[in-house]
Amino acid sequence: MKCLTRAVRRQDSFESGHELEEKHFNACIFAWHTRIARRRKSVIRREAKENERQKEKRKLMKHQTAAAATLATYYYYYFQLLTAAAAAAADTTITPTPTPTPTTTTTTTTTTTTTTTTTTTTTIIITITS
């Protein structure tokens, strides 16, 4: 009976020791998993932030690309307009307005003096009648 009691005690102590080890092991695993879970959460948060940043970057790039395309389109049509205007100007012959040349007016005054001598002869006829 003594042997049996000792064996039972040993069995009890073995089981209790084993249970303690198991509890300790479970606690370690729990702690390990919570640590991993915390890490995962922080990694997930970090990745979410990074994804958000990337999304914003893509959106910005999309807007910039659209703006650049719009600007390129405007420049293209503006260039077409200028080309058409230049072609139209080349087709129509534009006569340039002559630049006014400064005219010098020279006035020549010629004075002609004509001397006319008129000799008048007057004849007086006196008739005396008595």
C-alpha positions as CSV (number, residue, x, y, z in Angstrom):
1,M,0.0,0.0,0.0
2,K,2.8,2.3,0.8
3,C,4.2,1.7,-2.7
4,L,0.9,2.3,-4.2
5,T,0.5,5.6,-2.3
6,R,4.0,6.7,-3.3
7,A,3.2,5.8,-6.9
8,V,0.0,7.7,-6.8
9,R,1.7,10.6,-5.2
10,R,4.4,10.5,-7.8
11,Q,1.7,10.3,-10.4
12,D,-0.1,13.2,-8.8
13,S,3.0,15.3,-8.6
14,F,3.9,14.3,-12.2
15,E,0.4,15.3,-13.3
16,S,0.4,18.5,-11.4
17,G,3.9,19.3,-12.7
18,H,2.8,18.4,-16.2
19,E,-0.3,20.5,-15.8
20,L,1.9,23.4,-14.6
21,E,4.1,23.0,-17.6
22,E,1.2,22.9,-19.8
23,K,-0.3,26.0,-18.3
24,H,3.0,27.7,-18.6
25,F,3.3,26.5,-22.2
26,N,-0.2,27.7,-22.9
27,A,0.5,31.1,-21.3
28,C,3.6,31.4,-23.4
29,I,1.8,30.5,-26.5
30,F,-1.0,32.9,-25.6
31,A,1.5,35.7,-25.0
32,W,3.3,34.8,-28.2
33,H,0.1,34.9,-30.1
34,T,-1.0,38.2,-28.6
35,R,2.4,39.6,-29.4
36,I,2.1,38.4,-32.9
37,A,-1.5,39.7,-33.0
38,R,-0.3,43.1,-31.8
39,R,2.5,43.1,-34.4
40,R,0.0,42.1,-37.1
41,K,-2.3,44.9,-36.0
42,S,0.5,47.4,-36.2
43,V,1.7,46.0,-39.5
44,I,-1.9,46.1,-40.8
45,R,-2.3,49.7,-39.6
46,R,1.1,50.6,-41.2
47,E,0.1,48.9,-44.4
48,A,-3.3,50.6,-44.4
49,K,-1.6,54.0,-44.0
50,E,0.9,53.1,-46.8
51,N,-2.0,51.9,-49.0
52,E,-3.8,55.2,-48.3
53,R,-0.7,57.2,-49.3
54,Q,-0.3,55.1,-52.4
55,K,-4.0,55.7,-53.3
56,E,-3.5,59.4,-52.8
57,K,-0.4,59.4,-54.9
58,R,-2.2,57.5,-57.7
59,K,-5.1,59.9,-57.5
60,L,-2.7,62.9,-57.7
61,M,-0.8,61.3,-60.6
62,K,-4.1,60.7,-62.4
63,H,-5.1,64.4,-61.9
64,Q,-1.6,65.5,-63.1
65,T,-1.8,63.3,-66.1
66,A,-5.3,64.5,-66.9
67,A,-4.1,68.1,-66.5
68,A,-1.1,67.5,-68.7
69,A,-3.2,65.9,-71.4
70,T,-5.7,68.8,-71.3
71,L,-2.8,71.3,-71.5
72,A,-1.3,69.3,-74.4
73,T,-4.7,69.3,-76.1
74,Y,-5.0,73.1,-75.7
75,Y,-1.5,73.6,-77.0
76,Y,-2.3,71.4,-80.0
77,Y,-5.4,73.2,-80.9
78,Y,-3.7,76.6,-80.4
79,F,-0.9,75.5,-82.7
80,Q,-3.5,74.4,-85.2
81,L,-5.2,77.7,-85.0
82,L,-1.9,79.6,-85.5
83,T,-1.0,77.3,-88.4
84,A,-4.4,77.9,-90.0
85,A,-4.1,81.7,-89.5
86,A,-0.6,81.7,-91.0
87,A,-1.8,79.7,-94.0
88,A,-4.7,82.0,-94.5
89,A,-2.4,85.0,-94.3
90,A,-0.1,83.4,-96.9
91,D,-3.0,82.8,-99.2
92,T,-4.3,86.3,-99.2
93,T,-1.8,88.8,-100.6
94,I,-1.6,91.6,-98.2
95,T,-0.3,94.7,-99.9
96,P,1.6,96.7,-97.3
97,T,0.5,100.3,-97.0
98,P,3.3,102.4,-98.4
99,T,5.1,104.4,-95.9
100,P,4.6,108.1,-96.6
101,T,7.7,109.6,-97.9
102,P,8.3,113.1,-96.6
103,T,7.5,115.5,-99.5
104,T,9.4,118.7,-99.8
105,T,7.4,121.3,-101.5
106,T,9.5,123.9,-103.3
107,T,7.6,126.9,-104.2
108,T,9.2,128.9,-107.0
109,T,7.9,132.4,-107.3
110,T,8.8,134.0,-110.5
111,T,8.1,137.7,-110.7
112,T,8.0,139.1,-114.2
113,T,8.1,142.7,-114.5
114,T,6.8,144.1,-117.7
115,T,7.4,147.6,-118.3
116,T,4.9,149.1,-120.7
117,T,5.4,152.5,-121.9
118,T,2.4,154.1,-123.2
119,T,2.6,157.3,-125.0
120,T,-0.6,159.1,-125.2
121,T,-1.0,161.9,-127.6
122,T,-3.8,164.1,-127.0
123,T,-4.9,166.4,-129.7
124,I,-6.7,169.5,-128.6
125,I,-8.7,171.2,-131.3
126,I,-9.7,174.6,-130.4
127,T,-12.0,176.3,-132.8
128,I,-12.8,179.9,-132.3
129,T,-15.8,181.2,-134.0
130,S,-16.8,184.7,-133.9
